[in-house]
């Protein structure tokens, strides 16, 4: 689709939205109404994506702990996700969840959040931060700016994406971007240190035998074993690989007492359940587990 045709189609779509808005009808639009009447026409008639072809646009793409409304593809590779909301939705409140949906997807660096009244296009490789929810924002437009700022909107068109528009957006690197691999590594190091300190503080008899080197090695071994198990459990939960009650509801159930006898009341139980399912060395009960009190 050439730009002239796209601009003409955009003009008609914006005018239709204006009429609905002025008539007070938009408040009655559901999310599905919004998608069918405005978001999908924006994708197909303005930006040139074939919404009827799964080779270009797929519906209900699965992401960690949920689904996004669309995946926009080139050469069978998703280039960006779209999270749609109903007209008049509070998009600002939806930002953290939308960005979090694809934060762990290394192969999909962008997500578009829209109710058609506004569009917000985010770099989703940045770690979600509730205090600075818009830190990865690349494009932000309101419906009455679409025509005036057409070139900015056009960066999301099929033609522009094929010409490398997303790569150019991505290389506009914010100062606080940390690659996902580095971010995960940093988090793991923090968790490992925090867990080791608590294990040592609460189990001095177990980790203070008089042989400092042996004690340090043993503490490291126990810490890593627990961390590996938790990471594996979260992996399975995110991908719904098992039908076992998750970690979060177990911790929520403990409420204010979550820090008391955590291992006895939560971790040891779920570790046993995973051992029963997978029968692997990872969850095989160790001698130190009987006396552990994290």
Buried (B, 14 or more C-beta within 10 A) or exposed (E): BEBEEBBEBBBEBBEEBEEBBEEEEBEEBEBEBBBEBBBBBBBBBBBBBEBEEEEBBBEEBEBBBEEBBBBBBBEEEBBBBBBBBBBBBEBEEBBEEBBBBBBBBEEBBBBBBBBBBBBBBBBBBBBBEEEEBEBBBBBBBEBEBBBEEBEBBBBBBBBBBEEEBBEEBBEEEEEEBEEBEEBBEEEEEEBBEEBBEBBBEBBEEBBEEEEEEEBEEBBEEBBEBBBEBBEBBBEBBBEEEBEBEBBEEBBEEBEEEBEEBBBEBBBBEBBEBBBEEBEEEEBEEEEBBEEBBB
